[in-house]
């Protein structure tokens, strides 16, 4: 070719036929890639927003069929049967007949299918023409392939992120077919998403099952606490009844102090039993307080009484410095006594024998005893000469189960200071601790808002807690309880009050004698063998004549809301928790 004959390449006439063909092929490939990418993208979006696994499983098999241009597709998840044998469980498919779905619902490792082969080898299995596979000849699986019109199949194993086999993804064609490299790359992307979905679903199921077990454990714990509280309340009932009998029949005035002490100790024990029902509420702070105008000196007196044995046993020197006059706070006397008793017990526990414990009460400067001073505060310090604590240990003091070292110092679960902190804060106060270091003692300081101070004694407290017996001579009362001590002591207390009390230790016997005894009030234990209190109440209410008019009072250690609802439903008029206080008893007798 001469220079004159040469032309620039761009000026040469194009080969339009070849170009059109190439462009069309390129456009087709681009459209195919775009469709496949959109299918994977749509699936990813659905996996982000869809929360129903079965719907996502269905989308995966549809995407597999679209990506590999197949006629059928299926998804299987690895599970275990009742004998512990591993199997592939069919969780989604498209195009299977009912008979094929039933036959392939569970596939084991020895199955004559591509799934069985992939199960055994944990690698992809491709059968480009099932009619040419020797090991498929004369099998039920080949017959089903023919029934459904399947000629080619591939199965890809699904692995979790840690490499464990968790399922299979299969596609099937109605003509002999073998997927190309591009299709298999897309399938691998889809297989990764399918494996992640199965793994996530499995983990969520395990989490739900674990949470269900923890709900069950919580119910068992609550039932245990309720049962324990019920069993602990039973022996408290005759103790309280006996105490009231002695109080009402005791003439010696010098016994009043002893009775008051016994009553305080019993109240404290009852509240500790109630705490068993509130263990789960400590963290949330949902602890019920019975607040009222409370003398701080009475609180400290109760706390010292509760802690006196621990102090005396260790031979500690105990000093108390209080302000003159009475100081009142808006508080729960028993709970506040619990706080200071805990602090004194800790001081005794963590101070070597023969140490010193000092308790001081001070008021803010400028505080006046003659006017309300709700913005003023009282400060109570419990100081000891004990082992002290380090700066690192200070952060553990008021945490649940936090304990000072060494662990051999005393006993306990380590919840006392955490509960004390919560109780003080519920009273609008604060608590803190300080120490100069190991073996240099410690000081726990409680600050509480003050209501007012009055120099004279509180009229409500004058004369202690002695009650006079009210005249109830006209009352016929029935006591039904299989606990002989509880029944006998309550009946004796009722007789001291002037009632005519009859005791039965069996619900059926009491029911038979109901018309003969003609009681106005029946105190009935709920947990009795044979005919329990609920059945007794239902049978009484079902009777005619005057039985319907009997006031039924449930006496029980069961205190949950559902227990009260059940007793109401059985026909009881009142639901009282053992041990019943004197005030509650007289309220019932007075018709309140």
C-alpha positions in Angstrom: 0.0 0.0 0.0 1.4 3.4 -1.0 1.2 6.5 1.2 -1.5 7.9 -1.1 -3.7 4.8 -0.6 -3.4 4.8 3.2 -6.3 6.3 5.2 -6.6 7.1 8.9 -8.2 4.3 10.9 -11.0 6.6 11.9 -11.8 7.4 8.4 -12.1 3.8 7.3 -15.7 2.5 6.8 -16.8 0.4 9.8 -17.6 -3.3 9.7 -21.2 -2.7 10.7 -22.3 -6.3 10.9 -19.5 -7.3 13.2 -19.9 -4.2 15.4 -23.7 -4.7 15.8 -23.2 -8.3 16.8 -20.5 -7.5 19.4 -22.5 -4.6 20.8 -25.6 -6.6 21.1 -23.7 -9.4 22.9 -22.1 -6.9 25.2 -25.4 -5.2 26.0 -27.0 -8.6 26.7 -24.2 -9.5 29.1 -24.4 -6.1 30.8 -28.2 -6.5 31.2 -27.7 -10.0 32.6 -25.1 -8.7 35.0 -27.4 -5.9 36.0 -30.3 -8.2 36.6 -28.2 -10.6 38.7 -26.8 -7.7 40.7 -30.2 -6.3 41.2 -31.5 -9.7 42.4 -28.7 -10.0 44.9 -29.1 -6.4 46.0 -32.9 -6.8 46.5 -32.2 -10.0 48.5 -29.8 -8.1 50.7 -32.3 -5.4 51.4 -35.0 -7.9 52.3 -32.6 -9.6 54.7 -32.0 -6.3 56.4 -35.7 -5.4 56.9 -37.5 -8.8 56.9 -37.6 -10.6 60.2 -39.6 -13.7 59.3 -37.0 -16.4 58.4 -39.5 -18.5 56.3 -40.1 -15.5 54.0 -36.3 -15.0 53.5 -35.7 -18.7 52.9 -38.3 -18.4 50.1 -36.5 -15.4 48.6 -33.2 -17.2 48.6 -34.4 -20.2 46.6 -36.2 -17.8 44.1 -32.9 -15.8 43.8 -31.0 -19.1 43.2 -33.3 -20.1 40.5 -33.1 -16.7 38.8 -29.3 -16.5 39.0 -28.7 -20.0 37.6 -31.6 -19.9 35.2 -32.9 -23.2 36.7 -36.4 -24.5 36.9 -36.4 -25.7 40.5 -34.4 -24.7 43.7 -34.3 -25.9 47.3 -32.7 -24.9 50.7 -31.9 -27.3 53.5 -30.7 -26.7 57.0 -28.5 -29.2 59.0 -30.3 -30.4 62.1 -30.5 -33.5 64.4 -33.3 -36.0 64.7 -34.6 -37.6 67.9 -31.9 -40.3 67.8 -29.1 -37.7 67.6 -28.4 -38.4 63.9 -27.6 -35.5 61.6 -29.9 -34.7 58.7 -30.6 -32.1 56.1 -34.1 -30.6 56.7 -35.9 -29.0 53.8 -36.8 -25.5 54.8 -37.7 -23.9 51.4 -38.2 -24.9 47.8 -39.8 -23.8 44.6 -41.3 -26.2 42.0 -41.3 -29.4 44.0 -44.3 -31.7 43.8 -46.0 -32.8 47.1 -44.5 -36.3 46.8 -41.0 -34.9 46.2 -41.3 -32.5 49.1 -42.3 -35.3 51.4 -39.5 -37.6 50.2 -36.8 -35.0 50.4 -38.1 -33.4 53.7 -35.3 -35.1 55.5 -32.1 -36.2 53.8 -29.4 -38.3 55.5 -25.8 -38.6 54.6 -26.4 -42.0 52.8 -29.1 -40.5 50.5 -28.8 -41.2 46.7 -29.1 -37.6 45.8 -26.7 -34.7 45.1 -27.6 -33.5 48.6 -26.5 -36.8 50.1 -23.2 -36.7 48.2 -22.5 -33.1 49.1 -23.4 -33.9 52.7 -20.9 -36.7 52.8 -18.1 -34.8 51.0 -19.0 -31.2 52.2 -18.1 -30.1 48.6 -20.2 -28.9 45.7 -21.7 -31.8 43.7 -22.8 -31.2 40.0 -24.8 -33.7 38.0 -25.1 -32.3 34.5 -27.4 -35.2 33.4 -29.0 -37.5 36.0 -29.7 -40.2 33.4 -26.0 -40.8 33.0 -25.1 -41.2 36.8 -24.5 -44.9 37.6 -25.2 -44.7 41.3 -28.6 -43.1 40.6 -29.9 -46.0 38.5 -33.0 -47.8 39.9 -33.3 -45.5 42.9 -36.4 -43.7 44.3 -34.6 -40.4 43.8 -34.1 -41.0 40.1 -37.8 -41.9 39.8 -38.7 -38.6 41.4 -36.3 -36.7 39.2 -38.1 -38.3 36.2 -41.5 -37.6 37.7 -40.7 -33.9 38.1 -38.8 -33.6 34.8 -35.4 -32.9 36.4 -32.4 -33.7 34.2 -29.6 -31.7 35.9 -28.8 -30.7 39.5 -26.2 -29.0 41.5 -25.8 -28.8 45.3 -23.6 -26.3 47.1 -22.8 -26.8 50.8 -23.4 -23.9 53.2 -20.8 -23.2 55.9 -21.0 -21.0 59.0 -18.4 -18.3 59.6 -16.4 -20.8 61.6 -16.4 -23.4 58.8 -19.0 -25.8 60.1 -21.5 -27.3 57.7 -25.0 -25.9 58.3 -27.0 -26.5 55.2 -27.3 -27.0 51.4 -28.5 -24.8 48.5 -29.5 -26.7 45.3 -30.8 -25.9 41.8 -32.4 -28.2 39.3 -32.9 -28.0 35.5 -35.4 -29.7 33.2 -32.7 -30.2 30.6 -29.1 -31.4 30.8 -27.2 -28.4 32.1 -23.9 -27.4 33.7 -23.6 -24.0 35.4 -20.7 -21.8 34.1 -18.0 -20.2 36.2 -19.8 -16.8 36.4 -23.0 -18.4 37.6 -21.1 -20.4 40.2 -19.5 -17.2 41.5 -22.9 -15.6 41.9 -24.1 -18.8 43.6 -21.3 -18.6 46.1 -22.3 -15.1 47.0 -25.8 -16.2 47.5 -24.7 -19.2 49.5 -22.8 -16.9 51.8 -26.0 -14.9 52.5 -28.0 -18.1 52.9 -25.5 -19.5 55.4 -25.5 -16.2 57.4 -29.3 -16.2 57.5 -29.4 -19.8 58.7 -26.7 -19.2 61.3 -28.5 -16.0 62.5 -31.8 -17.8 62.7 -30.3 -20.7 64.6 -28.6 -18.3 67.0 -31.7 -16.3 67.6 -33.6 -19.6 68.3 -31.0 -20.7 70.8 -31.2 -17.2 72.4 -35.0 -17.4 72.6 -34.7 -20.9 74.1 -32.1 -19.6 76.6 -34.3 -16.7 77.5 -37.3 -19.0 77.9 -35.2 -21.2 80.3 -34.2 -18.0 82.2 -37.9 -17.0 82.5 -38.6 -20.5 83.7 -35.7 -20.2 86.2 -37.0 -16.8 87.3 -40.4 -18.4 87.9 -38.8 -21.2 89.9 -36.8 -18.7 91.9 -39.9 -16.6 92.7 -41.8 -19.8 93.6 -38.9 -20.9 95.8 -38.8 -17.5 97.6 -42.5 -17.5 98.0 -42.4 -21.0 99.5 -39.5 -20.2 101.7 -41.2 -17.0 103.0 -44.4 -19.0 103.6 -42.6 -21.7 105.6 -40.7 -19.0 107.6 -43.9 -17.1 108.4 -45.7 -20.2 109.9 -43.5 -20.4 113.0 -43.7 -16.6 113.4 -47.5 -16.7 113.9 -47.6 -18.6 117.2 -44.6 -16.5 118.4 -46.6 -13.3 117.8 -49.8 -14.8 119.3 -47.9 -15.9 122.4 -46.4 -12.5 122.8 -49.7 -10.8 122.6 -51.2 -13.3 125.1 -48.4 -12.5 127.6 -48.7 -8.8 127.0 -52.5 -8.8 127.6 -52.3 -11.0 130.7 -49.1 -9.6 132.2 -49.6 -7.4 135.2 -46.0 -6.5 136.0 -45.2 -3.1 134.5 -41.5 -3.8 134.4 -42.2 -6.4 131.7 -43.2 -3.7 129.3 -39.6 -3.1 128.1 -39.1 -6.8 127.5 -42.3 -7.0 125.5 -41.4 -3.9 123.5 -38.0 -5.5 122.7 -39.6 -8.8 121.7 -42.1 -6.9 119.5 -39.3 -5.0 117.8 -37.3 -8.1 117.2 -40.3 -9.9 115.8 -41.1 -6.9 113.5 -37.5 -7.0 112.3 -37.7 -10.7 111.6 -41.0 -10.3 109.7 -39.5 -7.6 107.6 -36.5 -9.7 106.8 -38.7 -12.5 105.7 -40.6 -10.0 103.5 -37.2 -9.0 102.0 -36.9 -12.5 100.5 -39.8 -11.5 98.2 -37.9 -8.3 97.2 -34.5 -9.7 96.3 -35.1 -9.1 92.6 -36.2 -5.5 93.4 -33.0 -4.4 95.1 -31.3 -3.4 91.8 -34.4 -1.5 90.5 -34.9 0.3 93.9 -38.5 -0.7 94.0 -38.5 -1.4 97.7 -41.7 -0.4 99.6 -41.2 2.0 102.5 -43.7 2.5 105.4 -42.7 6.1 106.1 -43.9 8.3 108.9 -42.7 10.8 111.5 -39.8 8.8 113.0 -37.6 9.6 116.0 -34.0 9.2 115.0 -33.0 8.2 118.6 -35.6 5.3 118.5 -34.0 4.2 115.1 -30.5 4.1 116.7 -31.8 2.4 119.8 -33.3 -0.4 117.6 -30.2 -0.6 115.6 -28.0 -0.9 118.7 -30.3 -3.6 120.1 -30.1 -5.6 116.9 -26.2 -5.3 116.8 -25.5 -5.5 120.6 -24.6 -9.2 120.6 -22.0 -8.7 117.8 -20.4 -5.8 119.6 -20.4 -7.5 123.0 -19.1 -10.8 121.6 -16.0 -9.0 120.2 -15.5 -7.0 123.4 -15.6 -3.6 121.6 -16.0 -0.3 123.5 -19.1 1.4 122.2 -19.9 5.1 122.7 -22.8 7.1 121.4 -22.9 10.9 121.1 -26.4 12.2 120.4 -27.9 15.7 120.2 -30.2 16.8 123.1 -33.9 16.5 122.4 -35.7 14.5 119.8 -34.8 14.6 116.1 -37.5 13.5 113.6 -37.2 12.3 110.0 -39.8 11.2 107.5 -38.7 7.6 107.4 -39.4 3.9 107.8 -38.2 3.1 111.3 -37.5 -0.6 110.6 -35.7 0.1 107.3 -33.6 2.9 108.9 -32.8 0.6 111.8 -31.7 -2.0 109.3 -29.3 0.6 107.7 -27.6 1.5 111.0 -27.6 -2.0 112.3 -25.8 -3.1 109.2 -23.2 -0.3 109.7 -22.7 -1.3 113.3 -22.4 -5.0 112.5 -19.8 -4.2 109.9 -17.9 -2.1 112.3 -17.9 -5.0 114.8 -17.1 -7.5 112.1 -14.1 -5.7 110.6 -12.6 -4.5 113.9 -10.2 -6.8 115.8 -11.5 -7.9 119.3 -11.3 -5.2 121.9 -11.6 -2.3 119.4 -13.6 0.9 119.6 -16.8 1.9 117.9 -18.1 5.5 118.1 -21.5 6.6 116.9 -22.2 10.3 116.7 -25.3 12.4 115.6 -24.8 16.0 114.6 -27.1 18.6 113.1 -26.4 21.4 110.5 -25.2 24.7 112.1 -28.1 27.0 112.6 -30.6 24.3 113.1 -33.5 25.3 115.4 -35.4 22.8 117.5 -38.6 24.9 117.5 -39.3 25.3 113.8 -39.7 23.0 110.8 -36.4 22.5 109.1 -37.0 20.3 106.2 -34.0 21.7 104.4 -31.8 20.8 107.4 -30.0 17.5 107.7 -28.8 15.2 110.4 -25.5 13.5 110.1 -24.9 10.1 111.7 -21.3 8.7 111.7 -20.3 5.2 112.6 -16.6 5.2 113.2 -14.4 2.2 114.1 -10.8 1.3 114.8 -10.8 -1.7 112.5 -9.0 -2.9 109.4 -10.1 0.1 107.2 -9.9 -0.1 103.4 -7.8 1.0 100.5 -8.8 3.5 97.8 -9.2 0.6 95.4 -11.6 -1.2 97.8 -13.7 1.9 98.4 -15.3 1.6 95.0 -16.6 -1.9 95.9 -18.1 -1.0 99.2 -21.7 -0.2 98.1 -21.9 -2.7 95.2 -23.9 -5.9 95.3 -21.7 -8.8 96.6 -18.8 -6.4 97.1 -16.8 -7.5 100.2 -13.6 -6.3 101.8 -10.5 -8.5 102.0 -9.8 -10.8 103.6 -12.8 -12.9 102.8 -12.4 -14.8 106.1 -13.6 -11.7 108.0 -17.1 -12.7 109.0 -19.9 -14.1 106.9 -22.5 -12.7 104.5 -23.3 -12.3 100.8 -22.1 -8.8 100.6 -25.4 -7.1 99.9 -25.8 -5.2 103.1 -24.1 -2.0 102.1 -25.7 -1.9 98.7 -29.1 -2.3 100.3 -28.2 0.3 102.9 -27.2 2.8 100.2 -30.5 2.2 98.3 -32.6 2.6 101.5 -30.8 5.8 102.5 -31.2 7.3 99.0 -34.9 6.4 99.1 -35.2 8.5 102.2 -33.7 11.4 100.4 -30.3 11.0 102.1 -26.8 10.0 101.2 -24.2 7.6 102.5 -20.4 7.6 102.1 -17.3 6.0 103.6 -13.8 7.1 104.3 -10.6 5.5 105.6 -7.1 6.6 106.0 -5.9 3.2 104.8 -5.3 -0.3 105.9 -5.6 -0.9 109.6 -6.5 2.7 110.3 -10.2 2.3 110.8 -13.1 3.5 108.8 -16.0 5.9 109.1 -19.4 5.5 107.4 -21.5 8.7 107.3 -25.2 8.9 106.7 -27.0 12.2 106.0 -30.7 12.5 106.3 -33.2 15.4 105.9 -34.7 16.5 109.2 -38.4 17.2 109.7 -38.4 18.9 113.1 -37.2 18.5 116.7 -39.4 18.6 119.8 -38.0 18.6 123.3 -40.9 16.7 124.9 -41.8 13.1 124.2 -43.9 12.1 121.3 -47.5 11.5 122.6 -47.9 8.6 120.1 -45.0 6.8 121.9 -46.1 7.5 125.4 -46.8 4.3 127.3 -44.9 2.2 124.8 -46.9 -0.2 122.5 -49.1 -1.8 125.2 -52.6 -2.3 124.1 -55.6 -3.1 126.2 -57.8 -6.0 125.4 -61.1 -5.0 123.7 -64.3 -6.7 124.9 -65.4 -9.2 122.2 -67.4 -11.5 124.5 -70.2 -11.8 121.9 -67.9 -13.1 119.1 -68.0 -16.7 118.1 -64.8 -17.4 116.1 -63.6 -20.5 114.2 -59.9 -21.2 113.8 -59.0 -23.7 111.1 -55.3 -24.5 110.7 -53.4 -27.8 110.4 -50.4 -26.2 112.3 -51.4 -27.0 115.9 -49.2 -24.4 117.5 -50.5 -21.6 115.2 -54.1 -22.6 115.6 -54.0 -23.1 119.4 -52.1 -19.9 120.1 -54.4 -17.8 117.9 -57.4 -19.3 119.6 -55.9 -18.6 123.1 -55.3 -15.0 122.0 -58.9 -14.7 120.8 -60.1 -16.1 124.1 -58.0 -13.5 126.0 -59.8 -10.9 124.0 -63.1 -12.4 125.1 -64.0 -14.4 122.0 -65.5 -17.8 122.1 -62.9 -19.6 119.9 -63.2 -23.2 118.5 -60.2 -24.9 116.8 -60.1 -27.4 114.0 -57.0 -28.8 112.4 -58.8 -30.1 109.4 -60.9 -28.3 106.8 -63.5 -31.1 106.3 -64.1 -31.4 110.1 -64.5 -27.7 110.4 -67.0 -27.6 107.5 -69.1 -30.4 109.1 -69.2 -28.5 112.4 -69.9 -25.1 110.8 -73.7 -25.0 111.5 -73.2 -26.3 115.1 -70.5 -23.7 115.9 -72.3 -20.9 114.1 -69.3 -18.6 114.0 -69.4 -15.0 113.0 -65.8 -15.1 111.8 -63.6 -18.0 110.6 -59.8 -17.6 110.4 -58.7 -20.2 107.8 -55.3 -21.4 106.8 -55.0 -21.8 103.0 -52.4 -24.5 102.8 -53.9 -27.5 104.5 -53.8 -31.2 103.4 -57.0 -32.7 102.2 -59.5 -29.9 102.0 -57.5 -26.7 101.8 -58.7 -23.2 102.7 -59.8 -22.4 99.1 -62.0 -25.4 98.9 -63.4 -24.7 102.5 -64.3 -21.2 101.5 -66.0 -22.3 98.3 -68.1 -24.9 100.0 -69.1 -22.4 102.8 -70.2 -19.9 100.2 -72.1 -22.6 98.3 -74.2 -23.4 101.4 -77.5 -21.8 102.3 -78.8 -20.7 105.6 -76.5 -18.5 107.6 -73.3 -20.0 106.2 -73.1 -17.3 103.6 -72.9 -14.6 106.3 -69.8 -16.0 108.0 -66.8 -13.6 107.5 -64.0 -15.7 106.1 -60.4 -14.5 106.8 -57.6 -16.2 105.0 -54.5 -16.7 107.2 -51.5 -17.6 105.1 -47.8 -17.2 104.3 -48.6 -16.7 100.6 -48.4 -13.0 99.9 -48.2 -12.6 96.1 -50.9 -10.7 94.2 -52.1 -13.9 92.6 -52.5 -15.5 96.0 -54.8 -12.6 97.1 -56.7 -12.8 93.9 -57.2 -16.5 94.3 -58.5 -16.1 97.9 -60.9 -13.4 96.8 -62.2 -15.7 94.1 -62.8 -18.5 96.6 -65.0 -16.2 98.7 -62.7 -14.9 101.4 -63.5 -11.4 102.9 -59.9 -10.7 104.0 -56.4 -12.0 103.2 -54.0 -11.7 106.1 -50.3 -12.6 106.0 -48.8 -14.6 108.9 -47.9 -13.6 111.5 -51.0 -11.4 112.0 -50.5 -8.3 114.1 -52.6 -7.4 117.1 -54.0 -4.4 115.2 -55.0 -6.5 112.2 -56.7 -9.0 114.5 -58.7 -6.4 116.4 -59.6 -4.7 113.1 -61.2 -7.9 111.9 -63.0 -8.5 115.1 -64.4 -4.9 115.0 -65.7 -5.5 111.5 -63.1 -3.3 109.7 
